[in-house]
Amino acid sequence: MSVKSYQKIITVQAIQFQGYPPSDPLHMNEVMSFVQVPITLEMSPTGVIQLRVIISQYLVLVVPAGDYIVRDATGKLSHMNKADLEAEYTLVK
């Protein structure tokens, strides 16, 4: 029996955190609508504004400006930087 290759295509949705204050005044509303869990903004020790997505008491995603919040088909949220997102997924137009 020969070895065969298989490919799994997974569709995800993603939104890029633009930082704060965002260039688009509706950006934070879009983020809140997308994640549908509480969010906060925090300043890192280096002075960078980061988005905290509070999924549960013990699971918080910390998303720096320019990175993405990704939601898979099951609704699970994760954080990816642009390079990882583009390496793993192809943009669907």
C-alpha positions in Angstrom: 0.0 0.0 0.0 1.5 3.4 -1.0 1.5 6.5 1.1 -1.0 9.2 0.1 -1.2 12.8 1.1 -4.4 14.5 2.3 -5.2 18.1 2.8 -7.6 19.5 5.4 -9.2 22.9 4.5 -10.4 24.8 7.5 -12.2 28.1 7.1 -11.7 30.7 9.9 -12.6 34.3 10.4 -10.1 36.8 11.6 -10.0 40.5 12.6 -6.9 42.5 13.0 -6.5 44.6 16.1 -5.5 48.1 14.9 -4.3 49.4 18.3 -5.8 52.2 20.2 -6.9 54.8 19.3 -7.8 53.0 16.0 -7.8 54.9 12.7 -11.5 53.7 12.3 -13.7 54.9 15.2 -15.9 51.8 14.8 -13.0 49.4 15.1 -13.5 48.6 18.8 -17.2 47.9 18.2 -16.3 45.5 15.4 -13.8 43.7 17.7 -16.4 43.4 20.5 -19.0 42.1 18.0 -16.6 39.6 16.6 -15.3 38.1 19.9 -18.6 38.3 21.8 -16.7 38.1 25.1 -15.4 40.8 27.4 -12.4 42.8 26.3 -10.1 45.3 27.9 -7.1 47.4 26.9 -3.9 47.3 28.8 -0.5 49.0 28.5 2.4 46.6 28.4 5.6 47.4 30.5 7.2 48.6 27.3 4.3 51.1 26.7 2.5 49.2 24.0 -1.3 49.1 24.1 -2.6 45.5 23.9 -6.1 44.0 23.7 -7.0 41.4 26.3 -9.8 39.1 25.2 -11.3 37.5 28.3 -12.6 34.1 27.3 -12.7 32.7 30.8 -11.3 33.4 34.2 -8.2 31.4 33.3 -8.0 32.0 29.6 -7.1 35.4 28.3 -5.8 36.2 24.9 -3.3 39.1 24.8 -3.3 40.6 21.3 -0.7 43.4 20.4 -1.7 45.9 17.7 -1.3 44.5 14.2 -2.0 40.9 15.3 -5.2 38.9 14.6 -8.0 37.4 16.7 -9.0 34.2 14.8 -12.3 32.3 15.3 -12.5 28.8 13.9 -15.7 26.9 12.8 -16.4 25.7 16.3 -16.2 29.3 17.7 -12.9 28.9 19.4 -10.9 32.1 19.6 -7.1 32.3 19.2 -4.4 34.8 18.7 -2.1 34.8 15.6 0.4 37.2 14.2 0.2 38.1 10.6 3.0 35.9 9.4 1.5 32.8 11.1 -2.0 33.6 9.8 -0.8 34.0 6.2 1.4 30.8 6.5 -1.5 28.7 7.7 -4.5 30.2 5.8 -5.2 31.6 2.4 -7.4 34.7 2.2 -10.8 33.9 0.7 -12.2 36.8 -1.3 
